Amino acid sequence: MNEIGNIVILTGAGISAESGLRTFRAEDGLWEDHPVEQVATPQGFAHDPGLVQRFYDERRANVRGASPNAAHLALGRLDAQWKGELLIVTQNIDDLHERGGAARVLHMHGEALSVWCVACDARHHWTGTLSDGPPCPACGQVAMRPDIVWFGEMPYRMEEIFAAIARADLFVSIGTSGAVYPAAGFVQQASASGARTLELNLEESLGSRLFDETRLGMASELVPAWVDQLLGAPLP
Ligand code: NAD
């Protein structure tokens, strides 16, 4: 394992499930009982902004009330100790990687605790609500929306992600269903540029056959064991 220098880790809703944050259920297209078109598209927001603001107000409150689990903590430990390049690309909008001690984190789908003013383009760290129409602290207009990448919008920092994958010796996917593109395509890019690929997930995903190896189980068990293996610690 020591020949591995550069690592890219992709995480999805499954890594936060044991922290009490519900996953996005691809099978029936519901997220917290709402159809995704209603709460995770620009059209849904244009149609009923109040409903979408209330939905993300609730997500923001849930994220604040959740705590990192053993999988987040293990990745925090890995980030602190890994001397090579490492990038945790998360599809999650929660901040549990950061609170689990990881610093090299990229939120490709935005963040629950960030808001974006579409009038002046400012972004603000935000822990409160938007459904009550607070003015933007920078320009005073009532034009703030969740800083979330919705379906049909461009994920953040894709060039940086692709460059990191091109340099990676190891690509690891944790707790993601492989249903949401472009993240679902990262494994193919990683393989094509010569990286080993490993999937850690509760069940076989749509992309499982694309990985060199898949380990099935709970993230809180699989991730700490994998980190111990990588850092050379004796397995318990
Ligand atoms: P997904 O819900 O489509 O897939 C989650 C995967 O995690 C499934 O394959 C499931 O089997 C697996 N899983 C569930 N519990 C697990 C556990 N304890 N350990 C290991 N694996 C487990 O999620 P996705 O692939 O991330 O795509 C959903 C989209 O919804 C993302 O784009 C994300 O932005 C958004 N989302 C984010 C959050 C969050 O921030 N916590 C929560 C829900 C949805």
Residues whose N, C-alpha, C, O or C-beta is under 5 A from the ligand:
A	BS01	NAD	G12 A13 G14 S16 A17 E18 L21 R22 T23 F24 R25 A26 Q91 N92 I93 D94 H109 G175 T176 S177 G178 V180 N201 L202 E203 S205 G217 M218 A219
